[in-house]
């Protein structure tokens, strides 16, 4: 108020008079401030900065928001100190590096320090207890999970079945059928296959004739047989792609797909049962192998749990070999479904769902998308996976909005949202909750958090109503989003 | 001889707290006055002024020096004061069922963000001053802040535009609109008395 500035020009004398009245009123209000209070600001700030430097170094780069509670406490303290300064008549201009104010109310400081120390001790104790509980919980959960989860998958990857399956593979190879193996066992089987091709021809009539016949029936019309390792690895790759592609956050069917086919449920059991790359997993005749002839080149990403998935399949097909397995009835059903899928006679969504559920020892289902992909690949159809079932007539591809869609839609109105700061002059994070219909239109918006019910919040909410998102098939979604209004 | 702002700033950024202290003492009254004009009472103004300097100290590394130090400081003060009003509005809404209802129904929530004049402070003022302050308090926060910066602080439209980060044309419009509304309200108040 003391520095000369180029004040706005007043064309209208009445404006000048009005400004004078406002200025006079403001100065009258300002005059009520005591000098001690004004000068106490510098003293308080100096003490605060000293504490900031003590806590976190120079404080120049320290985040602002971290100390507000402490600030409030100190501010109250400062106000009390200002009053005491006033009464004592002390010159309140405090040199920044000295701390005379501390001596005025040292008793208050001691009490506060004591309270702070006690609070710290208490909080530390609580924290320690929580940590202990957490650790015990974690360890208990970990061992408990292992204890519960290990036995069942171990049945599914039963090693004694491997020789039978290898014989099956040999029989299939001799019969000119695509040789189905998983990536892990391929490391073992492929060299053997190359060396003993002649032997395989001789052994073609021996072994599991029924299984070979089934495979021939289902795969006989496919392309010429590829190398076994290529087939299995490509199948695994395909499987991984299908699992990842429909990662929709809210759509019911894709969510089920992701859940059902995700390797997480089976992961804990696999390292023990099927060491990745060690070739200890069982050989398989599985869905992935069936689609292998037109699958992409071999990939090294075939997961360990893929082996287990395939193993569940193998149990189904080599019915007799897995006779001791408690999963046999389920496996038989899976086998039937999988065969139906392979021959293209019953490409129903539940088919793969059951296969996946049985293979992964999880009840969650996989969607039909991966089945469609596999069928396409097996029949030499489109090489690119479709996002949804190809039979769905003109339905939107999406079953929900993913993060990218939401960000894209909200970025479209971010500029207008920033305009709310220009209108109302309040910066900060404005959280909104928007309901988006499956048409992609925003049907309802409300500001939440600290801007709820404020002009700025209402402004941003109005802006968000104009956001547009891609359409999808399914129920409306509720989106929580935060805009940062900057100064 | 007093050092210039850039010199003190350079020393403060180098870790010299006494240099920043000198800046605080240089601007504390103006920052306090600005905070007082936005918040309307001395208790909040003191808090805002203190918080402004702490924020400024912590943000020194981010101050690029393109604007004047005072302009930058003023911007922090205005925003801190507005945040203060907003938090006070929330408190008021919680305490006052009627006000909360207004806020819920989306009536005129900005009315809740008016300066909170302390009764004892008001009692010490003349009727004319109280009438003007009341009329100013009825303005929306954006109009009020712009008017105060222009009339009380005597800042140019360019400075105000920098502080509020809005175009100069918007500043001019807000000032004129604030004057118009103020004139109307003061006329109404005079008519009532």
Interface residues (C-beta under 8 A of the other chain):
Chain A: X1 X2 X3 X5 X6 X7 X8 X14 X15 X18 X19 X21 X22 X23 X24 X25 X26 X27 X28 X29 X30 X32 X33 X37 X38 X39 X40 X41 X42 X44 X45 X46 X48 X49 X50 X52 X53 X58 X59 X60 X61 X62 X63 X64 X67 X68 X71 X75 X78 X79 X93 X95 X96 X97 X421 X422 X423 X424 X425 X426 X427 X428 X450 X453 X454 X455 X458 X487
Chain B: X13 X15 X17 X18 X20 X21 X22 X24 X25 X28 X29 X30 X31 X32 X33 X36 X37 X40 X42 X43 X45 X46 X47 X49 X50 X51 X53 X54 X55 X57 X58 X59 X60 X61 X70 X75 X78 X79 X82 X83 X86 X87 X89 X90 X93 X103 X104 X106 X109 X110 X113 X121 X124 X125 X126 X128 X129 X132 X133 X136 X140 X141 X142 X145 X147 X148 X150 X151 X152 X153 X154 X155 X156 X157 X159 X164 X165 X166 X170 X172 X175 X179 X182 X183 X186
